[in-house]
Amino acid sequence: MSPKLPIQCPACEDALKVSQLRCDSCSTLVSGNYSMPVFLKLAAEEQDFILKFLINSGSLKEMAKQMHISYPTIRNRLDDLIEKIKQLQTNEDSTL
Amino acid sequence: MKTLLFNPFKRYSERQLLVFGGVTTIVGIVFASLTNTHFDGVLDTHFGKDVSLKTAVLQSLINSVSILLVFYPLGKWINSKTRLIDIFNVSLILKIPAFFMMPLNINNWAALQSEPFLESLSDPLKLQFTNELILFLALTSILGLVILAWLIILLYNGFKVATNLKGTNHLIMFIIAIIVSEIVSKVLLIFL
């Protein structure tokens, strides 16, 4: 099982940032203070939902069939996700 | 099972709900006529002695139209993506719990039991509490409350799925809409 990328601070629940990146082949380390892309700030299930949305060419009806839930339930999830992404982008813009 | 009973709208497609709701409505209309049960209002179930098939069809139609007239515009206002078919399916599925009241009026049992009870309203001291009357009152009140709660849960869940309803303001509007749809159905029934 691959470990989940933590997106929230376990102590204060604030958004985490990337401070170190490593090259697997030559072990070069890059240090800094990088914000995580919006996609990575989403929960694993939400990322999975977006991937399914892309794979199904944006067809909510097809997704509803695959996930065995109704069309409006899928549409509501998408609307909630859009709202969350907009909120994350607003927060990101305000911190710049 | 819980989803099937209380929130089928979350899982089943509009086509499945339409077929299921349509078939149960037709069966419900036939049994309402056979058991002389009036569904005279969005939330109402009353027992009579002569409910024709035509009356049962019209009452069912009025209930669905009342739900559509009130909840569809409200749904559109809450969420512009609200679809007519989702609200229509809610109007069909909604009445299924009330169909469980119909067996009480086989051979007009409930209607006959309620007669002396209604007649004594002007003079309650005259009322004779027979065992059968106590059974009737217990069954109709307990079953009636359970069914009303089930019906409102179905209406809420169906409307929530159809509109992505959220927050206290939407909830208050939903509660007002229940009352308005009941009034609309009663007004439309006057013309029946």
Interface residues (C-beta under 8 A of the other chain):
Chain A: A64 K65 H68 I69 S70 Y71 P72 T73 R75 N76 D79 D80
Chain B: F9 K10 R11 Y12 S13 E14 L17 N79 K81 R83 D86 V161 A162 N164
